[in-house]
Amino acid sequence: MEITEFNIDDAACKTADPEIFFVDTNNKDIVATAKSYCGICPIVLQCLTYALSNPEEHGIWGGTTMPERLRVRNNPRARKELIISVTAK
């Protein structure tokens, strides 16, 4: 599935400070705060799919960091496992 657009109006993060989604991924507290929005988001799958299809996207997307997405980029099985782990929350 490839998604090039999705409706941000449905996202749990739409009213959040965007700065928390574009941080140093070593800052575990802020990353956890950003991911907490993703954990309750009704469009987390679309967001994650978008980010996996657009590897140049920085920040937290679909409950994942850029390094997490890059690790699975060329591995379809790991990609599927990541999607399952994010959407199972």
Biotite code that builds the C-alpha atoms (Angstrom):
import biotite.structure as struc

atoms = struc.array([
    struc.Atom([0.000, 0.000, 0.000], chain_id="A", res_id=1, res_name="MET", atom_name="CA", element="C"),
    struc.Atom([1.394, 3.377, -0.927], chain_id="A", res_id=2, res_name="GLU", atom_name="CA", element="C"),
    struc.Atom([-0.150, 6.542, 0.387], chain_id="A", res_id=3, res_name="ILE", atom_name="CA", element="C"),
    struc.Atom([1.027, 9.867, -0.881], chain_id="A", res_id=4, res_name="THR", atom_name="CA", element="C"),
    struc.Atom([-1.513, 11.949, 1.023], chain_id="A", res_id=5, res_name="GLU", atom_name="CA", element="C"),
    struc.Atom([-3.777, 11.578, 4.008], chain_id="A", res_id=6, res_name="PHE", atom_name="CA", element="C"),
    struc.Atom([-6.128, 13.844, 5.881], chain_id="A", res_id=7, res_name="ASN", atom_name="CA", element="C"),
    struc.Atom([-4.243, 15.463, 8.739], chain_id="A", res_id=8, res_name="ILE", atom_name="CA", element="C"),
    struc.Atom([-7.565, 16.724, 10.114], chain_id="A", res_id=9, res_name="ASP", atom_name="CA", element="C"),
    struc.Atom([-8.173, 13.192, 11.388], chain_id="A", res_id=10, res_name="ASP", atom_name="CA", element="C"),
    struc.Atom([-4.788, 12.958, 13.136], chain_id="A", res_id=11, res_name="ALA", atom_name="CA", element="C"),
    struc.Atom([-4.421, 12.942, 16.915], chain_id="A", res_id=12, res_name="ALA", atom_name="CA", element="C"),
    struc.Atom([-1.419, 15.262, 16.568], chain_id="A", res_id=13, res_name="CYS", atom_name="CA", element="C"),
    struc.Atom([-3.161, 18.015, 14.626], chain_id="A", res_id=14, res_name="LYS", atom_name="CA", element="C"),
    struc.Atom([-3.379, 20.290, 17.677], chain_id="A", res_id=15, res_name="THR", atom_name="CA", element="C"),
    struc.Atom([-0.031, 19.291, 19.182], chain_id="A", res_id=16, res_name="ALA", atom_name="CA", element="C"),
    struc.Atom([3.075, 21.434, 19.055], chain_id="A", res_id=17, res_name="ASP", atom_name="CA", element="C"),
    struc.Atom([4.830, 20.252, 15.859], chain_id="A", res_id=18, res_name="PRO", atom_name="CA", element="C"),
    struc.Atom([8.206, 20.779, 17.532], chain_id="A", res_id=19, res_name="GLU", atom_name="CA", element="C"),
    struc.Atom([7.809, 17.565, 19.539], chain_id="A", res_id=20, res_name="ILE", atom_name="CA", element="C"),
    struc.Atom([7.739, 15.540, 16.320], chain_id="A", res_id=21, res_name="PHE", atom_name="CA", element="C"),
    struc.Atom([10.984, 16.952, 14.950], chain_id="A", res_id=22, res_name="PHE", atom_name="CA", element="C"),
    struc.Atom([13.502, 16.410, 17.741], chain_id="A", res_id=23, res_name="VAL", atom_name="CA", element="C"),
    struc.Atom([16.774, 14.661, 18.347], chain_id="A", res_id=24, res_name="ASP", atom_name="CA", element="C"),
    struc.Atom([15.784, 11.005, 18.593], chain_id="A", res_id=25, res_name="THR", atom_name="CA", element="C"),
    struc.Atom([18.189, 10.622, 21.520], chain_id="A", res_id=26, res_name="ASN", atom_name="CA", element="C"),
    struc.Atom([15.761, 12.671, 23.619], chain_id="A", res_id=27, res_name="ASN", atom_name="CA", element="C"),
    struc.Atom([13.712, 9.684, 24.764], chain_id="A", res_id=28, res_name="LYS", atom_name="CA", element="C"),
    struc.Atom([11.198, 11.710, 26.786], chain_id="A", res_id=29, res_name="ASP", atom_name="CA", element="C"),
    struc.Atom([10.153, 13.936, 23.897], chain_id="A", res_id=30, res_name="ILE", atom_name="CA", element="C"),
    struc.Atom([10.123, 10.989, 21.477], chain_id="A", res_id=31, res_name="VAL", atom_name="CA", element="C"),
    struc.Atom([7.837, 9.126, 23.917], chain_id="A", res_id=32, res_name="ALA", atom_name="CA", element="C"),
    struc.Atom([5.549, 12.162, 24.110], chain_id="A", res_id=33, res_name="THR", atom_name="CA", element="C"),
    struc.Atom([5.316, 12.357, 20.325], chain_id="A", res_id=34, res_name="ALA", atom_name="CA", element="C"),
    struc.Atom([4.695, 8.624, 20.032], chain_id="A", res_id=35, res_name="LYS", atom_name="CA", element="C"),
    struc.Atom([1.932, 8.856, 22.640], chain_id="A", res_id=36, res_name="SER", atom_name="CA", element="C"),
    struc.Atom([-0.104, 10.870, 20.127], chain_id="A", res_id=37, res_name="TYR", atom_name="CA", element="C"),
    struc.Atom([0.495, 8.166, 17.531], chain_id="A", res_id=38, res_name="CYS", atom_name="CA", element="C"),
    struc.Atom([-0.670, 5.517, 19.988], chain_id="A", res_id=39, res_name="GLY", atom_name="CA", element="C"),
    struc.Atom([-4.182, 6.991, 20.012], chain_id="A", res_id=40, res_name="ILE", atom_name="CA", element="C"),
    struc.Atom([-4.298, 8.180, 16.423], chain_id="A", res_id=41, res_name="CYS", atom_name="CA", element="C"),
    struc.Atom([-7.001, 6.828, 14.099], chain_id="A", res_id=42, res_name="PRO", atom_name="CA", element="C"),
    struc.Atom([-4.785, 7.327, 11.031], chain_id="A", res_id=43, res_name="ILE", atom_name="CA", element="C"),
    struc.Atom([-1.492, 5.964, 12.394], chain_id="A", res_id=44, res_name="VAL", atom_name="CA", element="C"),
    struc.Atom([-1.336, 3.309, 9.640], chain_id="A", res_id=45, res_name="LEU", atom_name="CA", element="C"),
    struc.Atom([-1.768, 5.871, 6.871], chain_id="A", res_id=46, res_name="GLN", atom_name="CA", element="C"),
    struc.Atom([0.828, 8.132, 8.479], chain_id="A", res_id=47, res_name="CYS", atom_name="CA", element="C"),
    struc.Atom([3.342, 5.304, 8.867], chain_id="A", res_id=48, res_name="LEU", atom_name="CA", element="C"),
    struc.Atom([2.745, 4.054, 5.333], chain_id="A", res_id=49, res_name="THR", atom_name="CA", element="C"),
    struc.Atom([3.301, 7.570, 4.036], chain_id="A", res_id=50, res_name="TYR", atom_name="CA", element="C"),
    struc.Atom([6.559, 7.881, 5.969], chain_id="A", res_id=51, res_name="ALA", atom_name="CA", element="C"),
    struc.Atom([7.815, 4.497, 4.777], chain_id="A", res_id=52, res_name="LEU", atom_name="CA", element="C"),
    struc.Atom([7.039, 5.515, 1.187], chain_id="A", res_id=53, res_name="SER", atom_name="CA", element="C"),
    struc.Atom([8.810, 8.863, 1.639], chain_id="A", res_id=54, res_name="ASN", atom_name="CA", element="C"),
    struc.Atom([12.157, 8.071, 3.302], chain_id="A", res_id=55, res_name="PRO", atom_name="CA", element="C"),
    struc.Atom([13.265, 11.705, 3.201], chain_id="A", res_id=56, res_name="GLU", atom_name="CA", element="C"),
    struc.Atom([10.646, 12.612, 5.822], chain_id="A", res_id=57, res_name="GLU", atom_name="CA", element="C"),
    struc.Atom([12.318, 13.538, 9.089], chain_id="A", res_id=58, res_name="HIS", atom_name="CA", element="C"),
    struc.Atom([10.699, 13.331, 12.492], chain_id="A", res_id=59, res_name="GLY", atom_name="CA", element="C"),
    struc.Atom([8.168, 11.088, 14.166], chain_id="A", res_id=60, res_name="ILE", atom_name="CA", element="C"),
    struc.Atom([5.646, 9.718, 11.679], chain_id="A", res_id=61, res_name="TRP", atom_name="CA", element="C"),
    struc.Atom([3.216, 6.904, 12.353], chain_id="A", res_id=62, res_name="GLY", atom_name="CA", element="C"),
    struc.Atom([4.723, 6.150, 15.744], chain_id="A", res_id=63, res_name="GLY", atom_name="CA", element="C"),
    struc.Atom([8.264, 5.713, 14.422], chain_id="A", res_id=64, res_name="THR", atom_name="CA", element="C"),
    struc.Atom([11.466, 7.695, 14.255], chain_id="A", res_id=65, res_name="THR", atom_name="CA", element="C"),
    struc.Atom([13.420, 8.181, 11.067], chain_id="A", res_id=66, res_name="MET", atom_name="CA", element="C"),
    struc.Atom([16.150, 5.738, 12.235], chain_id="A", res_id=67, res_name="PRO", atom_name="CA", element="C"),
    struc.Atom([13.464, 3.102, 12.952], chain_id="A", res_id=68, res_name="GLU", atom_name="CA", element="C"),
    struc.Atom([12.051, 3.537, 9.468], chain_id="A", res_id=69, res_name="ARG", atom_name="CA", element="C"),
    struc.Atom([15.464, 3.477, 7.807], chain_id="A", res_id=70, res_name="LEU", atom_name="CA", element="C"),
    struc.Atom([16.294, 0.160, 9.501], chain_id="A", res_id=71, res_name="ARG", atom_name="CA", element="C"),
    struc.Atom([13.349, -1.553, 7.788], chain_id="A", res_id=72, res_name="VAL", atom_name="CA", element="C"),
    struc.Atom([13.422, 0.325, 4.489], chain_id="A", res_id=73, res_name="ARG", atom_name="CA", element="C"),
    struc.Atom([14.916, -2.484, 2.380], chain_id="A", res_id=74, res_name="ASN", atom_name="CA", element="C"),
    struc.Atom([13.522, -5.410, 4.319], chain_id="A", res_id=75, res_name="ASN", atom_name="CA", element="C"),
    struc.Atom([9.876, -6.202, 3.481], chain_id="A", res_id=76, res_name="PRO", atom_name="CA", element="C"),
    struc.Atom([9.499, -8.627, 6.389], chain_id="A", res_id=77, res_name="ARG", atom_name="CA", element="C"),
    struc.Atom([10.883, -6.170, 8.951], chain_id="A", res_id=78, res_name="ALA", atom_name="CA", element="C"),
    struc.Atom([8.707, -3.450, 7.419], chain_id="A", res_id=79, res_name="ARG", atom_name="CA", element="C"),
    struc.Atom([5.612, -5.594, 7.881], chain_id="A", res_id=80, res_name="LYS", atom_name="CA", element="C"),
    struc.Atom([6.599, -6.388, 11.471], chain_id="A", res_id=81, res_name="GLU", atom_name="CA", element="C"),
    struc.Atom([7.058, -2.673, 12.195], chain_id="A", res_id=82, res_name="LEU", atom_name="CA", element="C"),
    struc.Atom([3.621, -1.886, 10.776], chain_id="A", res_id=83, res_name="ILE", atom_name="CA", element="C"),
    struc.Atom([2.055, -4.646, 12.860], chain_id="A", res_id=84, res_name="ILE", atom_name="CA", element="C"),
    struc.Atom([3.790, -3.478, 16.045], chain_id="A", res_id=85, res_name="SER", atom_name="CA", element="C"),
    struc.Atom([2.710, 0.126, 15.578], chain_id="A", res_id=86, res_name="VAL", atom_name="CA", element="C"),
    struc.Atom([-0.885, -0.621, 14.680], chain_id="A", res_id=87, res_name="THR", atom_name="CA", element="C"),
    struc.Atom([-1.332, -3.234, 17.428], chain_id="A", res_id=88, res_name="ALA", atom_name="CA", element="C"),
    struc.Atom([-1.043, -0.593, 20.160], chain_id="A", res_id=89, res_name="LYS", atom_name="CA", element="C"),
])
